């Protein structure tokens, strides 16, 4: 019996395809706010009296889509599509266990000069590999 050739898509190929798709769709840039990890060596930091500040990290390419909001809901609601390759690279730099953990530690997202609170994070996976993060931001 002859062997049949199987053509499939691997998780790594899907990560590259997602990156290309975001670039082709005119991906823009967002700035994600993270708490600053280095505190001043002042004794008042032990009491929590010093604001450690934030670190701004740029993510690109990102697609931002407007979502409908209810009359009682937030003023503005956007869905940000972030490529897993960029999130994974930043999670390695920040010693996060995963991209989801990294994004859960974020304080907010700045897009077009407006700051959005992160309402939810969804990881899109295929063959056990994350290829896209959907982040819902509300203003």
NUSE-623022 format. One record per residue: residue number from 0; residue in three letters; x, y, z of N, C-alpha, C, O in turn. Coordinates in nm, 4 decimals. Layout:
NODE   resi   resn     n.east    n.north       n.up    ca.east   ca.north      ca.up     c.east    c.north       c.up     o.east    o.north       o.up
NODE    NUM    Ala          X          Y          Z          X          Y          Z          X          Y          Z          X          Y          Z
...
This chain:
NODE   resi   resn     n.east    n.north       n.up    ca.east   ca.north      ca.up     c.east    c.north       c.up     o.east    o.north       o.up
NODE      0    Unk     0.0833    -0.1180     0.0000     0.0000     0.0000     0.0000     0.0881     0.1248     0.0000     0.1747     0.1371     0.0867
NODE      1    Unk     0.0697     0.2167    -0.0927     0.1555     0.3347    -0.0990     0.1271     0.4289     0.0175     0.0148     0.4407     0.0664
NODE      2    Unk     0.2337     0.4948     0.0591     0.2183     0.5941     0.1654     0.1521     0.7182     0.1086     0.1807     0.7607    -0.0034
NODE      3    Unk     0.0658     0.7733     0.1857     0.0025     0.8971     0.1413     0.0754     1.0146     0.2046     0.1157     1.0094     0.3208
NODE      4    Unk     0.0913     1.1174     0.1283     0.1557     1.2372     0.1809     0.0513     1.3204     0.2512    -0.0588     1.3404     0.2000
NODE      5    Unk     0.0857     1.3679     0.3668    -0.0064     1.4520     0.4430     0.0487     1.5936     0.4466     0.1629     1.6187     0.4851
NODE      6    Unk    -0.0350     1.6817     0.4061     0.0016     1.8221     0.4120    -0.0840     1.8861     0.5202    -0.2068     1.8877     0.5119
NODE      7    Unk    -0.0188     1.9370     0.6187    -0.0904     2.0020     0.7269    -0.0248     2.1340     0.7584     0.0766     2.1716     0.6996
NODE      8    Unk    -0.0826     2.2001     0.8486    -0.0269     2.3285     0.8902     0.0223     2.3126     1.0330    -0.0496     2.2607     1.1185
NODE      9    Unk     0.1408     2.3557     1.0582     0.1959     2.3452     1.1929     0.1695     2.4750     1.2688     0.1369     2.5781     1.2102
NODE     10    Unk     0.1844     2.4668     1.3996     0.1637     2.5854     1.4826     0.2596     2.6976     1.4483     0.2206     2.8143     1.4484
NODE     11    Unk     0.3851     2.6642     1.4190     0.4853     2.7661     1.3869     0.4494     2.8369     1.2563     0.4662     2.9583     1.2446
NODE     12    Unk     0.4006     2.7619     1.1594     0.3605     2.8239     1.0330     0.2421     2.9170     1.0546     0.2328     3.0219     0.9908
NODE     13    Unk     0.1525     2.8794     1.1435     0.0370     2.9643     1.1716     0.0786     3.0935     1.2425     0.0183     3.1983     1.2198
NODE     14    Unk     0.1805     3.0869     1.3275     0.2326     3.2083     1.3922     0.2853     3.3046     1.2863     0.2579     3.4245     1.2914
NODE     15    Unk     0.3609     3.2518     1.1906     0.4132     3.3366     1.0822     0.3003     3.3917     0.9960     0.3050     3.5069     0.9530
NODE     16    Unk     0.1987     3.3090     0.9708     0.0847     3.3542     0.8905     0.0076     3.4649     0.9621    -0.0366     3.5608     0.8987
NODE     17    Unk    -0.0087     3.4523     1.0932    -0.0786     3.5556     1.1705    -0.0007     3.6874     1.1666    -0.0599     3.7942     1.1514
NODE     18    Unk     0.1314     3.6796     1.1802     0.2144     3.8006     1.1705     0.1970     3.8679     1.0345     0.1802     3.9896     1.0260
NODE     19    Unk     0.2012     3.7872     0.9282     0.1867     3.8417     0.7934     0.0487     3.9025     0.7735     0.0350     4.0071     0.7100
NODE     20    Unk    -0.0543     3.8366     0.8283    -0.1900     3.8882     0.8145    -0.2041     4.0242     0.8832    -0.2639     4.1163     0.8275
NODE     21    Unk    -0.1492     4.0365     1.0037    -0.1597     4.1629     1.0763    -0.0849     4.2747     1.0040    -0.1314     4.3886     1.0013
NODE     22    Unk     0.0295     4.2433     0.9460     0.1039     4.3440     0.8689     0.0277     4.3832     0.7426     0.0205     4.5011     0.7076
NODE     23    Unk    -0.0296     4.2831     0.6740    -0.1015     4.3093     0.5497    -0.2275     4.3919     0.5722    -0.2685     4.4683     0.4848
NODE     24    Unk    -0.2883     4.3770     0.6878    -0.4098     4.4526     0.7184    -0.3791     4.5922     0.7713    -0.4674     4.6610     0.8225
NODE     25    Unk    -0.2541     4.6329     0.7586    -0.2177     4.7687     0.7986    -0.1993     4.7827     0.9475    -0.2386     4.8830     1.0072
NODE     26    Unk    -0.1394     4.6819     1.0073    -0.1207     4.6812     1.1520    -0.0604     4.8097     1.2046     0.0360     4.8626     1.1494
NODE     27    Unk    -0.1185     4.8581     1.3113    -0.0666     4.9785     1.3744     0.0126     4.9401     1.4988     0.0612     4.8276     1.5100
NODE     28    Unk     0.0251     5.0324     1.5904     0.1072     5.0114     1.7087     0.0293     5.0516     1.8332    -0.0448     5.1498     1.8320
NODE     29    Unk     0.0465     4.9753     1.9399    -0.0099     5.0114     2.0693     0.1027     5.0121     2.1709     0.2072     4.9502     2.1508
NODE     30    Unk     0.0800     5.0824     2.2792     0.1746     5.0843     2.3898     0.1068     5.0178     2.5083    -0.0008     5.0598     2.5509
NODE     31    Unk     0.1698     4.9145     2.5610     0.1154     4.8427     2.6761     0.1887     4.8918     2.8008     0.3114     4.9015     2.8020
NODE     32    Unk     0.1131     4.9222     2.9041     0.1690     4.9735     3.0291     0.1894     4.8596     3.1278     0.0964     4.7847     3.1577
NODE     33    Unk     0.3120     4.8469     3.1783     0.3454     4.7471     3.2790     0.3973     4.8181     3.4036     0.4583     4.9246     3.3937
NODE     34    Unk     0.3732     4.7591     3.5214     0.4305     4.8201     3.6417     0.5827     4.8132     3.6357     0.6392     4.7124     3.5932
NODE     35    Unk     0.6475     4.9187     3.6778     0.7929     4.9225     3.6795     0.8430     4.8233     3.7831     0.7934     4.8202     3.8957
NODE     36    Unk     0.9392     4.7438     3.7460     0.9833     4.6357     3.8334     1.0945     4.6758     3.9286     1.1215     4.6044     4.0252
NODE     37    Unk     1.1590     4.7879     3.9035     1.2697     4.8308     3.9881     1.2223     4.9480     4.0736     1.1798     5.0512     4.0215
NODE     38    Unk     1.2300     4.9309     4.2031     1.1913     5.0377     4.2949     1.3138     5.1141     4.3414     1.4235     5.0584     4.3471
NODE     39    Unk     1.2959     5.2420     4.3749     1.4079     5.3165     4.4313     1.4501     5.2551     4.5645     1.3702     5.1902     4.6320
NODE     40    Unk     1.5749     5.2760     4.6014     1.6255     5.2163     4.7251     1.5989     5.3056     4.8460     1.6855     5.3235     4.9317
NODE     41    Unk     1.4816     5.3596     4.8514     1.4383     5.4440     4.9614     1.3570     5.3581     5.0582     1.2817     5.2711     5.0146
NODE     42    Unk     1.3711     5.3810     5.1877     1.2984     5.3001     5.2855     1.1483     5.3225     5.2790     1.0721     5.2381     5.3262
NODE     43    Unk     1.1035     5.4334     5.2220     0.9597     5.4580     5.2116     0.8927     5.3609     5.1145     0.7708     5.3437     5.1191
NODE     44    Unk     0.9715     5.2963     5.0257     0.9120     5.1993     4.9347     0.8627     5.0769     5.0092     0.7695     5.0103     4.9640
NODE     45    Unk     0.9235     5.0463     5.1223     0.8803     4.9315     5.2014     0.7422     4.9540     5.2604     0.6699     4.8581     5.2874
NODE     46    Unk     0.7053     5.0783     5.2804     0.5746     5.1111     5.3365     0.4694     5.1322     5.2280     0.3523     5.1544     5.2585
NODE     47    Unk     0.5103     5.1254     5.1034     0.4170     5.1467     4.9943     0.3853     5.2920     4.9688     0.2811     5.3237     4.9115
NODE     48    Unk     0.4730     5.3803     5.0103     0.4483     5.5234     4.9952     0.4966     5.5795     4.8621     0.4671     5.6941     4.8283
NODE     49    Unk     0.5705     5.4993     4.7870     0.6262     5.5463     4.6609     0.5576     5.4735     4.5461     0.5450     5.3510     4.5464
NODE     50    Unk     0.5135     5.5518     4.4480     0.4563     5.4931     4.3270     0.5729     5.4450     4.2412     0.6570     5.5256     4.2014
NODE     51    Unk     0.5798     5.3147     4.2119     0.6936     5.2655     4.1345     0.6938     5.3114     3.9900     0.7970     5.3035     3.9234
NODE     52    Unk     0.5808     5.3593     3.9398     0.5742     5.4066     3.8023     0.5377     5.2954     3.7061     0.5083     5.1829     3.7467
NODE     53    Unk     0.5399     5.3281     3.5794     0.5049     5.2313     3.4756     0.6127     5.2283     3.3687     0.6894     5.3230     3.3510
NODE     54    Unk     0.6156     5.1173     3.2991     0.7045     5.1026     3.1848     0.6179     5.0873     3.0610     0.5225     5.0096     3.0610
NODE     55    Unk     0.6503     5.1607     2.9563     0.5732     5.1559     2.8331     0.6451     5.0687     2.7321     0.7613     5.0926     2.6993
NODE     56    Unk     0.5742     4.9664     2.6825     0.6313     4.8737     2.5850     0.5455     4.8778     2.4590     0.4237     4.8609     2.4657
NODE     57    Unk     0.6086     4.9000     2.3453     0.5368     4.9097     2.2181     0.5210     4.7710     2.1553     0.6143     4.6908     2.1531
NODE     58    Unk     0.4008     4.7455     2.1048     0.3704     4.6221     2.0339     0.3247     4.6579     1.8928     0.2390     4.7443     1.8740
NODE     59    Unk     0.3831     4.5902     1.7945     0.3482     4.6149     1.6556     0.3800     4.4898     1.5746     0.4794     4.4246     1.6066
NODE     60    Unk     0.3066     4.4521     1.4760     0.1831     4.5097     1.4249     0.0630     4.4644     1.5077     0.0574     4.3506     1.5543
NODE     61    Unk    -0.0314     4.5541     1.5247    -0.1527     4.5274     1.6014    -0.2711     4.5805     1.5218    -0.2638     4.6872     1.4609
NODE     62    Unk    -0.3781     4.5061     1.5232    -0.5022     4.5514     1.4608    -0.5975     4.5921     1.5725    -0.6149     4.5180     1.6693
NODE     63    Unk    -0.6589     4.7087     1.5599    -0.7575     4.7570     1.6569    -0.8920     4.7666     1.5862    -0.9045     4.8291     1.4808
NODE     64    Unk    -0.9927     4.7031     1.6466    -1.1279     4.7054     1.5887    -1.2259     4.7620     1.6908    -1.2225     4.7256     1.8083
NODE     65    Unk    -1.3120     4.8501     1.6456    -1.4163     4.9042     1.7323    -1.5227     4.7985     1.7559    -1.5637     4.7294     1.6627
NODE     66    Unk    -1.5672     4.7857     1.8796    -1.6749     4.6942     1.9151    -1.7944     4.7760     1.9631    -1.7776     4.8846     2.0187
NODE     67    Unk    -1.9152     4.7236     1.9415    -2.0330     4.7975     1.9888    -2.0386     4.8000     2.1412    -1.9970     4.7054     2.2081
NODE     68    Unk    -2.0905     4.9096     2.1941    -2.1086     4.9222     2.3383    -2.2562     4.9478     2.3664    -2.3269     5.0100     2.2871
NODE     69    Unk    -2.3000     4.8985     2.4802    -2.4374     4.9223     2.5216    -2.4546     5.0624     2.5770    -2.3564     5.1336     2.5980
NODE     70    Unk    -2.5768     5.1020     2.6004    -2.6028     5.2362     2.6521    -2.5508     5.2529     2.7946    -2.5202     5.3647     2.8361
NODE     71    Unk    -2.5405     5.1438     2.8697    -2.4910     5.1516     3.0068    -2.3445     5.1117     3.0184    -2.2850     5.1210     3.1257
NODE     72    Unk    -2.2871     5.0674     2.9075    -2.1511     5.0165     2.9109    -2.0464     5.1251     2.9004    -2.0753     5.2429     2.9211
NODE     73    Unk    -1.9251     5.0851     2.8683    -1.8156     5.1827     2.8558    -1.8398     5.2757     2.7375    -1.9168     5.2469     2.6460
NODE     74    Unk    -1.7705     5.3876     2.7442    -1.7827     5.4877     2.6379    -1.7296     5.4332     2.5059    -1.7857     5.4599     2.3996
NODE     75    Unk    -1.6226     5.3576     2.5132    -1.5581     5.3043     2.3931    -1.5016     5.1672     2.4242    -1.4465     5.1456     2.5322
NODE     76    Unk    -1.5147     5.0736     2.3299    -1.4665     4.9366     2.3486    -1.3951     4.8935     2.2213    -1.4517     4.8997     2.1121
NODE     77    Unk    -1.2699     4.8497     2.2360    -1.1911     4.8071     2.1206    -1.1376     4.6669     2.1423    -1.1128     4.6244     2.2551
NODE     78    Unk    -1.1203     4.5959     2.0315    -1.0545     4.4661     2.0335    -0.9179     4.4844     1.9679    -0.9080     4.5304     1.8541
NODE     79    Unk    -0.8137     4.4480     2.0409    -0.6778     4.4557     1.9888    -0.6312     4.3144     1.9550    -0.6397     4.2245     2.0387
NODE     80    Unk    -0.5824     4.2945     1.8338    -0.5278     4.1658     1.7916    -0.3761     4.1772     1.7909    -0.3186     4.2500     1.7100
NODE     81    Unk    -0.3118     4.1045     1.8821    -0.1670     4.1098     1.8977    -0.1060     3.9788     1.8496    -0.1575     3.8716     1.8814
NODE     82    Unk     0.0027     3.9857     1.7734     0.0671     3.8627     1.7271     0.1390     3.7918     1.8415     0.2048     3.8553     1.9239
NODE     83    Unk     0.1257     3.6612     1.8451     0.1869     3.5834     1.9529     0.3391     3.5915     1.9505     0.4025     3.5817     2.0556
NODE     84    Unk     0.3988     3.6092     1.8332     0.5448     3.6160     1.8260     0.5988     3.7353     1.9036     0.7001     3.7232     1.9726
NODE     85    Unk     0.5332     3.8496     1.8934     0.5782     3.9702     1.9629     0.5527     3.9571     2.1133     0.6369     3.9949     2.1947
NODE     86    Unk     0.4362     3.9032     2.1491     0.4031     3.8851     2.2908     0.4981     3.7839     2.3544     0.5426     3.8035     2.4675
NODE     87    Unk     0.5295     3.6757     2.2826     0.6209     3.5743     2.3352     0.7602     3.6320     2.3559     0.8260     3.6017     2.4554
NODE     88    Unk     0.8047     3.7141     2.2634     0.9360     3.7769     2.2766     0.9416     3.8655     2.4005     1.0401     3.8634     2.4743
NODE     89    Unk     0.8374     3.9424     2.4231     0.8337     4.0306     2.5400     0.8199     3.9506     2.6687     0.8748     3.9896     2.7717
NODE     90    Unk     0.7472     3.8390     2.6643     0.7320     3.7575     2.7858     0.8649     3.6935     2.8261     0.8896     3.6733     2.9450
NODE     91    Unk     0.9499     3.6618     2.7302     1.0832     3.6111     2.7611     1.1663     3.7217     2.8258     1.2369     3.6973     2.9237
NODE     92    Unk     1.1581     3.8426     2.7715     1.2334     3.9555     2.8266     1.1907     3.9897     2.9692     1.2713     4.0376     3.0490
NODE     93    Unk     1.0619     3.9645     3.0009     1.0088     3.9998     3.1326     0.9960     3.8792     3.2253     0.9377     3.8905     3.3331
NODE     94    Unk     1.0490     3.7656     3.1855     1.0452     3.6427     3.2652     0.9036     3.5986     3.3012     0.8802     3.5487     3.4112
NODE     95    Unk     0.8106     3.6166     3.2101     0.6735     3.5706     3.2300     0.6627     3.4272     3.1788     0.7287     3.3905     3.0816
NODE     96    Unk     0.5798     3.3470     3.2440     0.5648     3.2065     3.2065     0.4984     3.1904     3.0702     0.5268     3.0946     2.9983
NODE     97    Unk     0.4103     3.2835     3.0343     0.3409     3.2762     2.9056     0.2994     3.4164     2.8630     0.3079     3.5121     2.9399
NODE     98    Unk     0.2549     3.4257     2.7397     0.2060     3.5534     2.6909     0.0800     3.5981     2.7639     0.0599     3.7170     2.7885
NODE     99    Unk    -0.0044     3.5014     2.7982    -0.1267     3.5344     2.8723    -0.0926     3.5914     3.0091    -0.1532     3.6891     3.0531
NODE    100    Unk     0.0042     3.5304     3.0760     0.0462     3.5815     3.2073     0.1042     3.7214     3.1941     0.0792     3.8076     3.2784
NODE    101    Unk     0.1803     3.7438     3.0906     0.2374     3.8764     3.0669     0.1270     3.9807     3.0510     0.1314     4.0864     3.1139
NODE    102    Unk     0.0283     3.9509     2.9671    -0.0787     4.0467     2.9419    -0.1689     4.0656     3.0634    -0.2239     4.1740     3.0829
NODE    103    Unk    -0.1849     3.9623     3.1449    -0.2637     3.9778     3.2676    -0.1943     4.0721     3.3665    -0.2603     4.1324     3.4511
NODE    104    Unk    -0.0635     4.0850     3.3565     0.0107     4.1760     3.4438     0.0135     4.3196     3.3945     0.0657     4.4079     3.4625
NODE    105    Unk    -0.0425     4.3436     3.2760    -0.0425     4.4785     3.2190    -0.1438     4.5671     3.2903    -0.2472     4.5199     3.3376
NODE    106    Unk    -0.1128     4.6949     3.2970    -0.2014     4.7921     3.3615    -0.3011     4.8538     3.2638    -0.4077     4.8997     3.3048
NODE    107    Unk    -0.2676     4.8550     3.1369    -0.3557     4.9138     3.0368    -0.2884     4.9212     2.9015    -0.1735     4.8803     2.8851
NODE    108    Unk    -0.3618     4.9741     2.8045    -0.3124     4.9876     2.6678    -0.3378     5.1310     2.6222    -0.4465     5.1854     2.6418
NODE    109    Unk    -0.2371     5.1906     2.5619    -0.2526     5.3237     2.5030    -0.2626     5.3060     2.3520    -0.1755     5.2463     2.2888
NODE    110    Unk    -0.3709     5.3592     2.2957    -0.3925     5.3528     2.1516    -0.4451     5.4882     2.1057    -0.5457     5.5373     2.1569
NODE    111    Unk    -0.3773     5.5473     2.0104    -0.4123     5.6794     1.9565    -0.4296     5.7830     2.0673    -0.5220     5.8643     2.0643
NODE    112    Unk    -0.3393     5.7787     2.1648    -0.3389     5.8779     2.2718    -0.4403     5.8543     2.3822    -0.4472     5.9337     2.4759
NODE    113    Unk    -0.5188     5.7486     2.3747    -0.6197     5.7177     2.4754    -0.5792     5.5916     2.5504    -0.5256     5.4977     2.4916
NODE    114    Unk    -0.6055     5.5903     2.6809    -0.5703     5.4754     2.7639    -0.6928     5.3872     2.7838    -0.8007     5.4350     2.8190
NODE    115    Unk    -0.6740     5.2573     2.7605    -0.7810     5.1594     2.7737    -0.7478     5.0613     2.8853    -0.6340     5.0165     2.8992
NODE    116    Unk    -0.8490     5.0291     2.9638    -0.8382     4.9255     3.0667    -0.8566     4.7907     2.9981    -0.9412     4.7776     2.9097
NODE    117    Unk    -0.7794     4.6911     3.0372    -0.7915     4.5583     2.9779    -0.9056     4.4844     3.0458    -0.8996     4.4554     3.1652
NODE    118    Unk    -1.0108     4.4539     2.9681    -1.1283     4.3862     3.0209    -1.1156     4.2340     3.0101    -1.1581     4.1616     3.1001
NODE    119    Unk    -1.0576     4.1856     2.9004    -1.0413     4.0409     2.8840    -0.9294     4.0104     2.7860    -0.8933     4.0920     2.7012
NODE    120    Unk    -0.8757     3.8895     2.8011    -0.7685     3.8421     2.7136    -0.8046     3.7010     2.6696    -0.8352     3.6151     2.7523
NODE    121    Unk    -0.8007     3.6779     2.5390    -0.8276     3.5456     2.4838    -0.7095     3.5049     2.3975    -0.6610     3.5828     2.3154
NODE    122    Unk    -0.6644     3.3826     2.4171    -0.5527     3.3304     2.3389    -0.6063     3.2382     2.2306    -0.6776     3.1422     2.2600
NODE    123    Unk    -0.5723     3.2670     2.1056    -0.6095     3.1796     1.9947    -0.4957     3.0810     1.9731    -0.3813     3.1215     1.9528
NODE    124    Unk    -0.5266     2.9515     1.9772    -0.4252     2.8464     1.9641    -0.4601     2.7508     1.8516    -0.5769     2.7308     1.8182
NODE    125    Unk    -0.3567     2.6925     1.7942    -0.3728     2.5851     1.6967    -0.2579     2.4880     1.7171    -0.1423     2.5293     1.7261
NODE    126    Unk    -0.2884     2.3609     1.7244    -0.1880     2.2549     1.7437    -0.1021     2.2832     1.8665     0.0181     2.2569     1.8665
NODE    127    Unk    -0.1645     2.3367     1.9709    -0.0946     2.3628     2.0954    -0.0061     2.4854     2.0942     0.0694     2.5083     2.1887
NODE    128    Unk    -0.0142     2.5652     1.9879     0.0698     2.6842     1.9763    -0.0174     2.8089     1.9698    -0.1090     2.8173     1.8880
NODE    129    Unk     0.0114     2.9053     2.0558    -0.0599     3.0337     2.0520    -0.0120     3.1100     1.9292     0.1082     3.1199     1.9042
NODE    130    Unk    -0.1068     3.1638     1.8527    -0.0693     3.2421     1.7345    -0.1247     3.3846     1.7371    -0.0798     3.4695     1.6600
NODE    131    Unk    -0.2228     3.4121     1.8257    -0.2859     3.5420     1.8280    -0.3476     3.5669     1.9652    -0.4034     3.4755     2.0259
NODE    132    Unk    -0.3377     3.6894     2.0135    -0.4022     3.7280     2.1388    -0.5077     3.8329     2.1077    -0.4808     3.9318     2.0395
NODE    133    Unk    -0.6286     3.8100     2.1590    -0.7383     3.9067     2.1463    -0.7536     3.9755     2.2809    -0.7877     3.9114     2.3803
NODE    134    Unk    -0.7289     4.1029     2.2845    -0.7366     4.1806     2.4068    -0.8497     4.2819     2.3915    -0.8491     4.3631     2.2990
NODE    135    Unk    -0.9461     4.2767     2.4820    -1.0566     4.3720     2.4799    -1.0207     4.4861     2.5741    -0.9934     4.4647     2.6922
NODE    136    Unk    -1.0211     4.6071     2.5203    -0.9907     4.7261     2.5996    -1.1126     4.8161     2.6062    -1.1807     4.8379     2.5060
NODE    137    Unk    -1.1397     4.8684     2.7258    -1.2529     4.9594     2.7435    -1.2021     5.0925     2.7972    -1.1027     5.0992     2.8694
NODE    138    Unk    -1.2733     5.1976     2.7598    -1.2365     5.3315     2.8045    -1.3405     5.3810     2.9025    -1.3293     5.4926     2.9533
